[in-house]
Amino acid sequence: MMCRWLWGWACYWFAATALAHTLPLGDGKISQMPQTGYVMVCQSEHRGRGVMGPSPWIVGDHWDPAQKPMVQGRRYWHEAYINISEVIAGVVRQRHIEGNGLPVSAPTGQFPIAQSDPAFRYDRNPNRIHSQTVAYDLPLQPALAARASCLPMGPIGIALNGVAIFNALDDLGRDAVAHEVQDSCQGHPQEQGAYHYHGPSDCLSGSLQPAQLLGYALDGFGIYSMWDEQGRQLTNADLDACHGRTSKVRWNGQEVTMYHYVMTEEYPYTLGCFRGTPLTLAHLRMQHPSFPRQLPPPPGQGRLRPQW
C-alpha cells in the first residue's frame, strides 16, 4: 500500500526494508510430487554434511534474517565472465549460455571461512571458490511439459551475473537459506568450489525492480524478481507448485504474457519443481563435476522425471 504514496526507487527501497523480520522455516517441506511451498526433489535421501553449530536466529518454525551473521570479506573476481547469445541448432533457436561460474560485477565473501570471522562460530565452510565450466543450450521459447519434473541437488538455473542457482535444500535436506551462513550477496561455495545462490541475492541487478529477469532455470523459463508489474511483493500464495506464475513480463526484448518462475524471500525461494523440460542429467554431470554421480536414466528417459 505504501507504494501508492512513494515513487520509483523510493517505493521499492521502502518495501525491501519493511519486510517481516521473521520468515517461516522450510525444514521438512520436501515432496515427491508438486506441492505449493515445497521442493519436489529427485534425491530421496539426504546424508551429506550440513551446518551443525548453534543457530540462534532460528526459533521454532521461523527464522530471522536480520539476526543471521554473514561471512566477512569482499572479493571481486575480475576473471569472471558470462556470455548469453542466441544460436540456431538445425531449425531450433536456442539460448546459449557460457561462463566460468564466478560472479560478474558482484563480490563474494572470503572462503574458506576464517577462524577470526564471527560466522565461523556457526558455519565452518572449508571450501574455496573455484571457476567452473558452464555451457548451457536452453530453449529460446520454452514450453510447458505434460507434467512437472523434480529438482536435482546442484544447479537448477543460472543467474544473469553468472552464478549458479541451487534448489532450497542443504546437504541434509533442510532449508539452506535459513541454516547455512552465506556472504553479503547470499552466496557460498560447495565442495568442488562452485559458488552458488539458494535464494534471492542482494547483488543481483534488478532484484528490487518489478517483473525483472534475474536468471534462467535449466528448462529455459525465466526467473524473475519478487515484485510483480504493479510493484506488489509476490509470495507462495501467488504462485503454483513449481513456484511460478503466468503474467506479463519482458522476454526476448518484448512484452509478453508467459509462464515464469519468481524468486521470493519465502521458501522454496526460486523453484519448487521444473514446469518445463530441463536439461538431461548427463549434460549436467558433464558440465558440473559436482553434480550427483548417479546412473543415467534408461534410453528414451533422459529427462528429469518426478518420483511418484
C-alpha positions as CSV (number, residue, x, y, z in Angstrom):
1,M,0.0,0.0,0.0
2,M,2.9,2.4,0.8
3,C,3.9,2.2,-2.9
4,R,0.8,4.4,-3.7
5,W,2.5,7.3,-2.0
6,L,6.1,6.7,-2.7
7,W,7.6,7.0,-6.2
8,G,10.0,4.8,-8.2
9,W,13.1,3.5,-6.4
10,A,12.0,5.0,-3.1
11,C,9.0,2.7,-3.2
12,Y,11.0,-0.4,-3.7
13,W,13.6,0.6,-1.2
14,F,10.9,1.2,1.4
15,A,9.2,-2.2,0.6
16,A,12.5,-4.1,0.8
17,T,13.4,-2.6,4.2
18,A,9.9,-3.1,5.6
19,L,9.8,-6.8,5.1
20,A,8.8,-9.0,8.0
21,H,11.6,-9.8,10.5
22,T,10.8,-13.5,10.7
23,L,10.2,-16.0,7.9
24,P,8.7,-19.5,8.0
25,L,11.3,-22.2,8.2
26,G,11.3,-24.6,5.2
27,D,12.6,-27.7,7.1
28,G,10.7,-30.8,6.2
29,K,8.9,-29.3,3.2
30,I,10.1,-31.9,0.7
31,S,7.7,-33.7,-1.6
32,Q,7.7,-36.4,-4.2
33,M,5.1,-34.6,-6.2
34,P,4.3,-30.9,-7.0
35,Q,3.1,-29.1,-3.9
36,T,3.0,-25.4,-3.3
37,G,5.6,-24.2,-0.8
38,Y,7.6,-27.5,-1.1
39,V,10.6,-28.7,-3.1
40,M,9.9,-31.6,-5.3
41,V,13.4,-33.2,-5.1
42,C,14.8,-36.1,-7.1
43,Q,17.0,-37.2,-4.3
44,S,15.1,-39.3,-1.7
45,E,17.8,-39.4,1.0
46,H,20.0,-36.6,2.3
47,R,23.0,-37.8,4.2
48,G,25.6,-35.1,3.4
49,R,27.3,-32.6,5.7
50,G,25.5,-29.6,6.9
51,V,25.9,-26.8,9.4
52,M,25.6,-28.3,12.8
53,G,26.6,-25.3,15.0
54,P,24.2,-23.2,17.0
55,S,21.6,-21.2,15.0
56,P,20.2,-18.6,17.4
57,W,18.4,-16.9,14.5
58,I,16.1,-20.0,14.2
59,V,13.4,-20.2,16.8
60,G,10.8,-22.9,16.4
61,D,9.4,-22.9,12.9
62,H,10.6,-19.4,12.0
63,W,13.9,-17.7,11.4
64,D,15.1,-14.1,11.4
65,P,17.4,-13.0,8.5
66,A,18.3,-9.8,10.4
67,Q,19.8,-11.8,13.2
68,K,21.8,-14.2,11.0
69,P,25.5,-13.4,10.6
70,M,27.2,-13.0,7.2
71,V,30.6,-14.3,6.1
72,Q,33.1,-11.4,6.1
73,G,35.2,-10.2,3.2
74,R,34.5,-8.5,-0.1
75,R,36.4,-10.1,-3.1
76,Y,35.7,-9.2,-6.7
77,W,36.6,-11.7,-9.4
78,H,38.0,-9.8,-12.4
79,E,38.2,-13.0,-14.4
80,A,34.5,-13.7,-14.1
81,Y,32.5,-13.8,-17.3
82,I,29.2,-14.9,-18.7
83,N,28.1,-14.8,-22.3
84,I,24.4,-15.2,-23.3
85,S,23.6,-15.4,-27.0
86,E,21.1,-16.7,-29.4
87,V,22.2,-19.6,-31.6
88,I,20.5,-21.8,-34.2
89,A,20.8,-25.6,-33.9
90,G,19.3,-27.0,-37.0
91,V,16.0,-25.3,-37.2
92,V,15.7,-24.6,-33.5
93,R,16.7,-21.3,-31.9
94,Q,18.4,-21.7,-28.6
95,R,19.8,-19.5,-25.8
96,H,23.5,-20.4,-25.4
97,I,25.0,-19.6,-22.0
98,E,28.6,-20.0,-21.2
99,G,30.8,-18.7,-18.4
100,N,33.0,-19.7,-15.5
101,G,30.6,-19.6,-12.6
102,L,32.2,-16.6,-11.0
103,P,30.0,-13.5,-10.2
104,V,30.3,-10.7,-12.7
105,S,30.4,-7.2,-11.1
106,A,29.4,-8.7,-7.7
107,P,31.6,-9.6,-4.8
108,T,31.9,-12.7,-2.7
109,G,32.9,-13.2,0.9
110,Q,36.2,-14.7,1.9
111,F,36.1,-18.5,1.8
112,P,37.1,-20.8,3.5
113,I,35.5,-19.0,6.4
114,A,38.4,-17.8,8.6
115,Q,38.5,-18.6,12.3
116,S,38.7,-14.9,13.0
117,D,35.3,-14.4,11.2
118,P,32.4,-14.3,13.7
119,A,30.5,-16.5,11.2
120,F,33.0,-19.3,11.9
121,R,31.2,-20.0,15.2
122,Y,28.1,-21.0,13.3
123,D,29.4,-22.3,9.9
124,R,32.9,-23.6,9.2
125,N,32.6,-23.9,5.5
126,P,36.0,-25.1,4.4
127,N,35.5,-24.7,0.7
128,R,37.3,-22.4,-1.7
129,I,35.7,-20.7,-4.6
130,H,36.9,-22.1,-8.0
131,S,35.9,-21.3,-11.6
132,Q,33.6,-23.9,-13.3
133,T,32.8,-24.9,-16.8
134,V,29.4,-23.6,-17.6
135,A,27.8,-24.2,-21.0
136,Y,24.0,-24.5,-21.5
137,D,21.8,-24.5,-24.5
138,L,18.3,-23.6,-23.4
139,P,15.2,-23.2,-25.5
140,L,14.6,-19.6,-26.6
141,Q,10.9,-20.2,-26.3
142,P,10.4,-22.8,-23.6
143,A,7.2,-24.8,-23.5
144,L,5.3,-26.3,-20.5
145,A,5.8,-30.0,-20.1
146,A,3.0,-32.5,-19.7
147,R,3.9,-32.8,-16.0
148,A,6.3,-31.3,-13.6
149,S,9.8,-32.7,-13.0
150,C,11.8,-33.0,-9.8
151,L,14.8,-30.8,-8.9
152,P,18.2,-32.2,-8.5
153,M,20.8,-31.3,-5.9
154,G,23.3,-29.0,-7.7
155,P,22.5,-26.4,-10.4
156,I,18.8,-25.8,-11.3
157,G,19.4,-22.5,-13.0
158,I,21.9,-19.7,-13.6
159,A,21.7,-16.0,-12.6
160,L,22.4,-13.3,-15.1
161,N,25.6,-12.5,-13.3
162,G,26.9,-16.0,-14.0
163,V,26.3,-17.5,-10.6
164,A,24.7,-21.0,-10.3
165,I,21.3,-21.3,-8.7
166,F,20.8,-24.3,-6.5
167,N,17.5,-25.5,-5.0
168,A,16.4,-24.5,-1.5
169,L,18.0,-27.5,0.3
170,D,21.3,-28.1,2.0
171,D,23.0,-31.5,2.0
172,L,20.9,-32.6,5.0
173,G,17.7,-31.7,3.2
174,R,17.0,-28.6,5.3
175,D,16.2,-25.0,4.4
176,A,19.6,-24.0,3.2
177,V,18.9,-20.2,3.2
178,A,18.0,-20.4,6.9
179,H,20.6,-22.8,8.2
180,E,23.7,-22.1,6.1
181,V,25.7,-18.9,6.7
182,Q,26.3,-17.0,3.4
183,D,28.2,-13.9,2.4
184,S,26.7,-10.4,1.9
185,C,25.4,-11.5,-1.5
186,Q,23.7,-14.6,0.0
187,G,26.1,-17.0,-1.8
188,H,28.7,-19.6,-0.8
189,P,30.8,-22.4,-2.4
190,Q,30.2,-26.1,-2.1
191,E,32.9,-28.9,-2.0
192,Q,34.0,-28.5,-5.6
193,G,34.2,-24.8,-5.3
194,A,31.0,-23.9,-7.2
195,Y,29.8,-20.6,-5.8
196,H,26.0,-20.5,-5.8
197,Y,22.8,-19.0,-4.5
198,H,19.9,-20.9,-2.9
199,G,17.6,-17.9,-3.0
200,P,17.4,-14.2,-3.5
201,S,20.6,-12.2,-3.7
202,D,21.0,-8.5,-2.9
203,C,23.8,-8.5,-5.5
204,L,21.5,-9.4,-8.5
205,S,20.9,-6.3,-10.5
206,G,17.2,-5.6,-10.7
207,S,16.2,-7.7,-7.8
208,L,14.2,-4.8,-6.3
209,Q,12.6,-3.8,-9.6
210,P,9.2,-5.0,-10.7
211,A,9.0,-8.1,-13.0
212,Q,12.7,-8.0,-13.6
213,L,14.5,-11.0,-15.2
214,L,17.2,-12.3,-12.9
215,G,18.2,-15.6,-14.5
216,Y,17.2,-18.7,-16.3
217,A,16.0,-22.1,-15.0
218,L,17.5,-25.2,-16.7
219,D,14.2,-25.8,-18.5
220,G,14.6,-22.4,-20.3
221,F,12.0,-20.4,-18.4
222,G,13.0,-17.1,-16.8
223,I,13.4,-16.5,-13.1
224,Y,12.1,-13.0,-12.1
225,S,12.2,-10.7,-9.2
226,M,9.7,-10.9,-6.3
227,W,7.7,-7.8,-7.4
228,D,5.0,-8.0,-10.0
229,E,4.5,-5.4,-12.7
230,Q,2.5,-3.2,-10.2
231,G,5.2,-3.4,-7.6
232,R,3.4,-5.8,-5.3
233,Q,5.6,-8.3,-3.5
234,L,4.7,-11.9,-4.5
235,T,4.5,-14.8,-2.1
236,N,3.7,-18.6,-2.3
237,A,0.1,-17.7,-2.3
238,D,0.5,-16.0,-5.8
239,L,2.5,-18.9,-7.3
240,D,1.9,-22.5,-8.4
241,A,3.5,-25.7,-7.1
242,C,6.7,-25.1,-9.1
243,H,7.0,-21.5,-7.7
244,G,5.9,-19.9,-11.0
245,R,3.0,-17.9,-12.5
246,T,1.8,-16.7,-15.9
247,S,1.8,-12.9,-16.2
248,K,3.2,-10.0,-18.3
249,V,7.0,-9.9,-18.4
250,R,9.7,-8.7,-20.7
251,W,11.1,-11.7,-22.6
252,N,13.5,-11.7,-25.5
253,G,13.1,-8.0,-25.9
254,Q,9.3,-8.0,-26.0
255,E,6.4,-7.6,-23.5
256,V,4.7,-10.9,-23.4
257,T,2.3,-12.9,-21.1
258,M,4.0,-16.2,-20.3
259,Y,4.9,-18.6,-17.6
260,H,8.0,-17.8,-15.4
261,Y,9.4,-18.5,-12.0
262,V,9.6,-16.0,-9.2
263,M,12.5,-15.5,-6.8
264,T,10.8,-14.8,-3.4
265,E,12.0,-14.3,0.2
266,E,9.8,-17.2,1.2
267,Y,10.9,-20.9,0.9
268,P,11.4,-22.5,-1.6
269,Y,12.8,-19.2,-2.8
270,T,13.4,-20.0,-6.5
271,L,11.8,-23.2,-7.9
272,G,9.7,-25.9,-6.4
273,C,9.9,-28.1,-9.5
274,F,10.6,-27.8,-13.2
275,R,7.5,-26.8,-15.1
276,G,9.2,-27.2,-18.5
277,T,11.6,-29.9,-19.8
278,P,15.0,-29.5,-18.1
279,L,18.4,-30.4,-19.5
280,T,19.4,-34.0,-19.3
281,L,21.2,-35.5,-16.2
282,A,24.1,-36.5,-18.5
283,H,24.6,-32.9,-19.7
284,L,24.5,-31.6,-16.1
285,R,27.1,-34.1,-14.9
286,M,29.4,-33.3,-17.9
287,Q,29.2,-29.5,-17.3
288,H,29.3,-29.7,-13.5
289,P,31.6,-32.3,-12.0
290,S,29.9,-31.6,-8.6
291,F,26.6,-32.9,-9.9
292,P,25.5,-36.2,-8.1
293,R,27.1,-39.2,-9.7
294,Q,24.0,-41.4,-10.3
295,L,23.4,-43.7,-13.2
296,P,21.9,-42.1,-16.3
297,P,18.3,-42.9,-17.0
298,P,17.4,-45.6,-19.5
299,P,17.4,-44.8,-23.2
300,G,14.4,-42.6,-24.1
301,Q,14.1,-41.5,-20.4
302,G,16.9,-38.8,-20.5
303,R,14.8,-36.1,-18.9
304,L,14.3,-35.5,-15.2
305,R,11.1,-37.1,-14.1
306,P,9.2,-36.9,-10.9
307,Q,9.3,-39.7,-8.4
308,W,5.7,-40.5,-7.7
